[in-house]
Amino acid sequence: MTTQQTIIKIAIFQKKEIRKILHKGEWWFSVIDIVEVLSGTDRPRKYWSDLKKKLVKEGYSELSEKIGQLKLTSVDGKKYTTDCADTETIFRIIQAIPSPKAEPFKRWLARVGYERIQEIENPELATKRTRAIYKAKGYSDAWIEKRMRGIEVRETLTNEWKNRNVKEGQEYAILTAEISKATFGMTPRQYQKFKGLKRENLRDHMNDLELIFTMLGEASTTEIAQ
């Protein structure tokens, strides 16, 4: 993965998660996530496949050139190649989806794209926005503090791995699974299944103690590595 594709985040539109990745200096969004949110279908991949054919028939022949195959984190914590597009292309796709959410989504999309520029100029804004998102989703202040601290601990650990030439993706997943098994007796995927989660972020569904134990496991791993 290139340095241009290392920043992956989750944006929230009407309490629905939209994966996005920084690519070529701008945000690219998961087309599947957007199709699912706007269409309301439970088969977004099939919907997107049919929509692509429709757009090409309507004259949008350059669509395939506009879609990027980028790796995004899936529900199992691993990165998979996913259809992504920049803001301009997403606007074109939105126009082809009959949905009452289209107009508010366009406004949201424009705002999210601008937020990246603000975050580059002032990195603290990214942290503030993450806190605001959790607050909007109904989490308590105490939980949010632990979650934010957990993000910092995780970042410290991955920086240590990076300095030791551990490869992102599969090697990160293997090491994370080992920490999870030592902490909870289950891999992240097994833990997701245990909690009845599908696409949801596992750590966002941990309670205070689970977050604390996760931080302890990752902080200890960092110290051992050092």
N, C-alpha and C positions, 0 to 999 in steps of 0.2 A: 504494500500500500504506500502510495506517495504521501509526502508531507501535506499535500493539498487535500487529502482525503482522511485526515486523522481526527477531525473534529466532527463528532456525531452527536446530535441532540434530539430531544423530543419536544415538539411544539404542541400546544393544546388549542384545539378549536372546538368550542362548545362541549368541553369535557371529553373530547375524542383526541387520541394521540396521533400525531403526524410525524413520522421520522424524517429528519433532514440531515444533510451532510454538507460540509464546506468543501466545495470543489471548484477549482479554477477561480478562487477568490470570491465566490458567491454561494448562496444556499441553493442546493438542489433537493427536491422533495420526493418522497416515495409516492409514485403514481398510484400504486395499489391502495395505500392508506387513504389518499384523497378520493379515489373512486368509491371506496367503501363508505366514507363519511358522507359524500354528496348523494350517492345513489341509494344508500340504505340496504344494498344487497348483501346477502350472506355468502355470495360467490363472487367476490370482487375480481379475482383473476379471470374468470370466464367473462365477466362484464367488460373488463379492460381489453381482453382479446377481441371481443366483438366490436368494441368502440374503436380500436385501432383500424380495423377493416373499414368501418364506416367513415372515419376521418380520411383515409387514403382515397376512398371512392369519391369523397366530397372535394378532392383536389389537394389535400394536405400531404403531398407525396414525399416531402422532406421530413416527415414525422420520425422515421426510423433513425435519421441522422441526428435528430434533436434529443433522442432518448439515450441516456447514459446508463451503462450497466455498472453500478457501483455497489460496494459491499456495505450492507447495513446490518445492525444487530437484530436478530430475531428473538422470539420468545424464549428459546433455549439458551440464550446468551452467546450464541455463535453468530458469526457474520456470514451472510449469504448475498450473492449477486442479486440485485434488485433493480427493476426499472425505475429510473429517477429522471427528473427534468428540472430545468431552471424555471424561474418565475414566469418568463415570457411564454414558454411552452406550456406551462401549467395553465396559464390564462386561456390559451387556445383550447386545451382539453376541457376545461370547465365549461366553455361555451357549448360544447357538444353534449353535456349532461343536463337533462331537464330536471332541475331541482330548485326548490324555493330557497335553498341555502347558498345558491351560487353567488348572489350579490354580496351578502355578508362575508362569504368566504374570500371573495376578491379583495375586499377591504382588509380582511385579516391578513391575507397573503402579502399585500403591499406593506403592511405594518411590520410583519415578521422579517421581511427582507431588509427593511430599513434598520431594524434593531441590530442586525449584525454589524452595520457600520458604526452604530453607537457603541457596541460592545468592544470593537477594536480600539476606539478612541478612549473608552473608559471601561476596563475589564470588570470593575466592581458591579457594573450594571447587570452583567450576566448572573452573578450571584443573587442580586436583588430580585431579578426576574424569576429565578428558580424558586426562591422563597415565596414569591407572590403566587406562583403556579400551585405550589403545595397548599398554600393558604386557601386559594380559591377552590381546591378540591376537598377542603374540609379537614385537613390535618391540624392537630393541635400545635401550638408554638413549641412545646417541649419536644414533641416528635420531630418537628422540622429541624430543630437545633441538632438533634442526634443524627438525622438524615444528612444534613449539610456537613457535619463533622465526619460522618462516614464517607462522604464523597472525597473529602480532603485526605483521609487515611488511605482510601483506594488509590487516589492519584499519586500519593507518595510511594505506595507499593509498586505501581506500574512504572513510575519513573525509575525506581531501583532496578526493576526487571529490564527496562530499556537500556539502562547504563551497562547492564551485564549481557547485552545482546540477545535477550530473550525475544523471540519473534511474536509480534502481535497475532491475534487470531487463535490458531489451534493451540500453540504453546501456552498462551495466556489462559485459555479455556481449561487446559489440563491442570495447570497449577491452581486455578481458582476452584476447580472441582475437588482437588486434594484438600484445600483449606476448608471447603464446605463439608467434606466428609469428616474431617477431624473435628469440626465445630458442631455439626448437627447430625452426623451419621448418614448424610445423604448428599448426593451431588445437587447442583442447582436445578437441573432438569427434574430430578426425582422430587426435590422440594416443591417445585412448581406444581407438579402433578399431585403431591400430597395436599397442597393448599387449594387445588381445584382451579389453578390459573391457566390461561391459554397464552394470549399475547401480552398480558400485563407484566410490568416490571416486578420481579420477585421482591426486591428490596423495598419497593413502595408498598408492599403488602406485609412487611414485617412489623411486629410490635416493638416496643421500646427495648425489651430484653434481647430480642433477636438482633436488633441493630447493634446493641452493645457487644454481644458475643461476636458478631461479624467484624466489628471494628477491632476487637481484641485479637481475633485470629489473623487479620491482615496486618495489624501493627506488629504483632509478634513475628510474623513471617518477614516483615521488613527488617526488623532488628537482627533476626537470624542471618538474613542475607548479607547484612552489613558486617 
